[in-house]
Amino acid sequence: MSWIWHLVLGGIAGFLAGKVMRGDGYGVIVDIILGLVGGWLGGWVGGLLHINLGGSIGYLITAFVGAVLLVWIVRLVKGSA
């Protein structure tokens, strides 16, 4: 997958995760970063669980789940600080 496609899908996943977890999102740049890091996190967790979703839709789902996990972890850390 090209890096531009990763940015687009990561941005969509981050945007959706921001809406689901917070309601307003964090802004375009942070949403894209959340989606990209979420794609990595979701892929890592999926690998541990032996779940492999292929293709663009699979990447979008993986990035979304990873971004939701990432937002949840950040909230846990910020809430305890």
WOSUL-V694184 format. One record per pair of residues at least 4 apart in sequence whose C-alpha atoms are under 8 Angstrom apart, sorted by the first residue. I is the first residue (numbers start at 1). J is the second residue. If there is no record, write none. Layout:
BEGIN
i=[I,I]
j=[J,J]
END
This chain:
BEGIN
i=[1,1,2,3,4,5,6,6,7,7,7,8,8,9,9,9,9,9,9,10,10,10,10,10,10,10,10,10,10,10,10,11,11,11,11,11,11,11,11,12,12,12,12,12,13,13,13,13,13,13,13,13,13,13,14,14,14,14,14,14,14,14,14,14,14,14,15,15,15,15,15,15,16,16,17,17,17,17,17,17,17,17,17,18,18,18,18,18,18,18,18,19,19,19,20,21,21,21,25,26,26,27,28,29,30,31,32,33,34,34,34,34,35,35,35,35,35,36,36,36,37,37,37,37,38,38,38,38,38,38,38,38,38,38,39,39,39,39,39,39,39,39,39,40,40,40,41,41,41,41,41,42,42,42,42,42,42,42,43,43,43,43,43,44,45,46,46,46,46,47,47,53,53,53,54,54,55,56,57,58,59,60,61,62,63,64,65,66,67,68,69,70,71,72,73,74,75,76,77]
j=[5,6,6,7,8,9,10,36,11,32,36,12,32,13,35,56,59,60,63,14,31,32,33,34,35,36,38,39,60,63,64,15,28,31,32,33,34,35,36,16,31,32,35,60,17,31,32,34,35,60,61,63,64,67,18,30,31,32,33,34,35,36,38,63,64,67,19,25,28,31,32,35,20,64,21,22,25,35,64,65,67,68,71,22,23,24,25,26,31,68,71,23,24,25,68,68,71,72,31,30,31,31,32,33,34,35,36,37,38,67,70,71,39,63,64,66,67,40,63,67,41,63,66,67,42,62,63,64,65,66,67,68,69,70,43,59,60,62,63,64,65,66,67,44,63,66,45,63,66,67,70,46,62,63,64,65,66,67,47,52,62,63,66,48,49,50,51,52,62,51,52,58,59,62,58,59,59,60,61,62,63,64,65,66,67,68,69,70,71,72,73,74,75,76,77,78,79,80,81]
END
